[in-house]
Amino acid sequence: MTTYGACGTGNKDHALTMPVLSRRLIGEFGTIVGRVSTPNLPPGLLRWIAGIDIATASGSAAVDVPDHATTLVMRTDKHELIVMGPRTRAAYHEAAPGHSCVRIRLRPGRARALLGRPLRDLADRALPLHALPGLDVDRLATDPIAALEKALADRPEPPGRLGEAARLLAGAGVATTAARLHISERRLHTLFTDGTGLSPKHFARIDRVRHVLAAEAGRWSDIAATAGYYDQSHMTAEFRHFMGVPPAAFLAGRRPAPTPCTAVEA
């Protein structure tokens, strides 16, 4: 099953047609996106959603970085809803210009509550989502915030233990996180695999790589320490594992050759 690049973004300027996502900015990796930042989301959505953006493909090279979150994606031209599981490696691709999609990045544990199923088999996969109870897909294409508010208004908020575990894991190891939550490491592993599709260790590794990708310019040794690596060589090896190239090469634009985007296969 192939998913990467279904809604890839390029580095050329494109008009963003959705009024609710009219803000324009240069994304962290040279992509043009429209984005609703987390502070601007209504409180009812903040409990469920980490962010919403629109991506417009330009036909030039783009990268989908590793992500431990589950994401709802909708192609705006076809109104097709897809659920994308965690992405464990970067994907470099080229997408046909003009395709746009709405991307809704869910907080840890929320995807399971929305989909009504464990996520342990969803990593690196994308599945067509024929319907999501209460969600108006047509309205999602034009006003995603209003559509999501209505769909989630009456849903009980799921327990927040996984979110708390994810926050703790960012600054501590698996054993320490389990101890602070007063659960066994085995129970912590089940909590993460069912709720995110990843083991807690894999979740933390992706989190550290994303920290490096989002870091301000500085000495690599300082970035490694801030991200939680043992040292710079540990960071370089991990970054190469997830991104295909070392951090300095990625920053300089020496990246793996992109492949053509492919459609999601059921």
TAHU-V969030 format. One record per residue. RES is the residue in one small letter. PHI is phi in degrees with one decimal (none if undefined). OMEGA is omega in radians with two decimals (999 if undefined). BURIAL is 1 if it has 9 or more other ideal C-beta (glycine too) atoms within 8 Angstrom, else 0. Layout:
res->(RES;RES)
phi->(PHI;PHI)
omega->(OMEGA;OMEGA)
burial->(BURIAL;BURIAL)
//
This chain:
res->(m;t;t;y;g;a;c;g;t;g;n;k;d;h;a;l;t;m;p;v;l;s;r;r;l;i;g;e;f;g;t;i;v;g;r;v;s;t;p;n;l;p;p;g;l;l;r;w;i;a;g;i;d;i;a;t;a;s;g;s;a;a;v;d;v;p;d;h;a;t;t;l;v;m;r;t;d;k;h;e;l;i;v;m;g;p;r;t;r;a;a;y;h;e;a;a;p;g;h;s;c;v;r;i;r;l;r;p;g;r;a;r;a;l;l;g;r;p;l;r;d;l;a;d;r;a;l;p;l;h;a;l;p;g;l;d;v;d;r;l;a;t;d;p;i;a;a;l;e;k;a;l;a;d;r;p;e;p;p;g;r;l;g;e;a;a;r;l;l;a;g;a;g;v;a;t;t;a;a;r;l;h;i;s;e;r;r;l;h;t;l;f;t;d;g;t;g;l;s;p;k;h;f;a;r;i;d;r;v;r;h;v;l;a;a;e;a;g;r;w;s;d;i;a;a;t;a;g;y;y;d;q;s;h;m;t;a;e;f;r;h;f;m;g;v;p;p;a;a;f;l;a;g;r;r;p;a;p;t;p;c;t;a;v;e;a)
phi->(none;-113.7;-133.1;-63.1;88.4;-57.3;-138.5;-65.0;-115.9;-109.8;-113.3;-109.1;-79.1;-135.1;-70.8;-98.4;-85.8;-80.9;-59.8;-73.1;-117.3;-79.2;-66.0;-116.8;-158.5;-85.6;-73.3;-60.2;-119.7;79.4;-105.7;-97.1;-137.7;-105.7;-143.0;-97.8;-71.0;-56.3;-62.3;-89.1;-78.5;-59.9;-54.2;-64.8;-87.5;-59.4;-70.3;-111.7;-121.2;-87.9;170.8;-130.4;-147.1;-119.4;-115.9;-121.0;-73.8;-117.7;91.9;-101.6;-64.7;-144.3;-133.0;-101.9;-82.2;-57.5;-150.6;-88.1;-90.4;-91.6;-127.3;-90.3;-125.9;-130.9;-69.4;-71.8;-79.7;-110.6;54.7;-97.9;-101.3;-131.1;-107.9;-107.4;-76.5;-55.2;-107.1;-94.0;-141.1;-68.4;-125.2;-110.1;-153.4;-123.3;-115.4;-59.8;-63.9;98.6;-74.0;-126.9;-149.7;-90.7;-122.5;-118.9;-89.9;-92.5;-74.1;-55.6;90.9;-77.9;-62.9;-62.8;-65.9;-71.9;-88.2;71.1;-155.2;-63.2;-105.1;-61.7;-109.8;-103.5;-60.1;60.7;-130.1;-134.7;-126.9;-61.5;-112.2;-65.7;-162.7;-126.9;-48.2;87.0;-97.6;-87.9;-64.2;-62.8;-70.0;-59.2;-70.3;-110.6;-147.9;-61.5;-65.3;-63.4;-63.3;-72.2;-58.3;-67.1;-67.8;-101.6;-56.6;-101.4;-82.5;-67.7;-70.2;-69.0;-54.9;-94.9;-62.7;-66.5;-61.5;-64.4;-63.0;-63.0;-65.7;-66.1;-63.9;-63.2;-120.6;-148.7;-81.9;-62.7;-63.0;-65.4;-62.1;-61.3;-63.9;-68.0;-89.7;61.2;-132.0;-78.0;-64.0;-64.4;-65.9;-63.2;-61.9;-63.9;-58.1;-75.3;-66.2;-73.8;-93.4;-127.7;87.9;-129.3;-72.5;-59.4;-65.1;-67.5;-56.6;-66.4;-63.0;-65.9;-60.2;-66.8;-62.7;-64.0;-63.3;-63.7;-62.4;-92.1;-69.9;-70.7;-58.5;175.5;-71.1;-59.7;-64.7;-69.4;-63.2;-60.4;-65.3;-65.4;-77.6;99.2;-84.6;-64.5;-162.8;-65.3;-66.1;-62.8;-61.7;-61.5;-65.8;-66.2;-62.0;-62.4;-61.2;-85.8;-106.5;88.3;-144.1;-67.6;-60.2;-64.3;-66.7;-61.5;-63.5;-82.4;88.7;-89.9;-119.3;-57.0;-63.6;-72.3;-113.3;-62.7;-64.4;-124.9;-74.9;-67.0;-109.3;-74.0)
omega->(-3.09;-3.11;-2.97;3.10;3.12;3.09;-3.08;3.10;3.12;-3.08;3.05;-3.05;3.10;3.09;3.09;-2.95;-3.05;-3.05;-3.10;3.13;-3.01;3.12;-3.12;3.07;3.04;-3.13;-3.03;-3.01;3.06;3.14;3.07;-3.13;2.90;-2.99;2.95;-3.09;-3.06;-3.13;-3.11;3.10;3.08;-3.10;-3.13;3.12;-3.11;3.13;-3.05;-2.87;3.10;3.13;3.10;3.02;3.03;3.12;3.14;-3.12;-3.12;-3.09;3.10;-3.05;3.13;-3.14;2.95;-3.05;3.09;-3.10;3.11;-3.11;2.93;-3.04;2.96;-3.10;3.07;3.01;-3.04;-3.14;-3.09;-3.08;3.08;-3.13;-3.10;3.01;3.14;3.10;3.12;-3.12;-3.01;3.04;3.06;3.08;3.14;-2.98;3.00;-3.13;3.08;-3.08;3.03;3.14;3.11;3.07;3.01;-3.14;-3.09;-3.08;-3.03;3.09;-3.14;3.09;-3.09;-3.11;3.14;3.14;-3.14;-3.04;3.13;-3.13;3.03;-3.08;-3.00;-3.13;-3.01;-3.13;3.12;3.09;3.01;-3.11;3.01;3.12;-3.00;3.11;3.02;-3.02;3.08;-3.08;3.09;-3.05;3.12;3.12;3.11;-3.12;-3.07;-3.13;-3.03;-3.12;3.13;-3.13;-3.12;3.09;-3.13;-3.09;-3.05;-3.02;-3.04;-3.13;3.07;3.14;-3.14;3.12;-3.05;-3.06;-3.13;3.09;3.10;3.11;3.13;3.12;3.13;-3.07;-3.13;-3.12;-3.10;3.10;-3.11;-3.10;-3.13;3.13;3.13;-3.13;-3.12;3.11;3.14;3.06;3.11;3.08;3.10;3.11;3.10;3.12;3.12;3.12;-3.12;-3.08;3.10;-3.02;-3.13;-3.06;-3.11;2.98;3.12;3.13;-3.14;3.08;-3.12;3.13;3.11;3.13;-3.14;3.12;3.10;3.08;3.12;-3.13;-3.09;-3.04;3.01;3.12;-3.14;3.13;-3.11;-3.13;3.12;3.12;3.12;-3.13;-3.13;-3.11;3.08;3.10;3.11;-3.14;-3.08;-3.13;3.07;3.11;-3.11;-3.13;3.13;3.14;3.12;3.14;-3.05;-3.02;3.11;3.12;3.08;-3.09;-3.13;3.12;3.12;-3.12;-3.13;3.12;3.10;-2.99;3.09;-3.13;3.13;3.06;3.14;3.06;3.06;-3.11;3.08;3.12;3.11;999)
burial->(0;0;1;1;1;1;1;1;1;1;1;0;0;0;0;1;0;1;0;1;1;0;0;0;0;0;1;0;0;0;1;1;1;1;1;1;0;0;0;0;1;0;0;1;1;1;0;1;1;0;1;1;1;1;1;1;1;1;1;0;1;1;1;1;1;1;1;1;1;1;1;1;1;1;1;1;0;0;1;0;1;1;1;1;1;1;1;1;1;1;1;1;1;1;1;0;0;0;1;1;1;1;1;1;1;1;1;1;1;1;1;1;1;1;1;0;0;0;1;0;0;1;1;0;1;1;1;0;1;0;0;1;0;0;1;0;1;0;1;1;1;0;1;1;1;1;1;1;1;1;1;1;0;0;1;0;0;0;0;0;1;1;1;1;1;1;0;1;1;1;0;0;0;1;0;1;1;1;0;0;1;0;0;0;0;0;1;1;1;0;1;1;1;1;1;1;1;1;0;1;0;1;1;1;1;1;1;1;1;1;1;1;1;0;1;0;0;0;0;1;0;0;1;1;0;0;1;1;1;0;0;1;0;1;1;1;0;1;1;1;0;1;1;1;1;0;1;0;1;1;0;0;0;0;1;0;0;1;0;0;1;0;0;1;0;0)
//
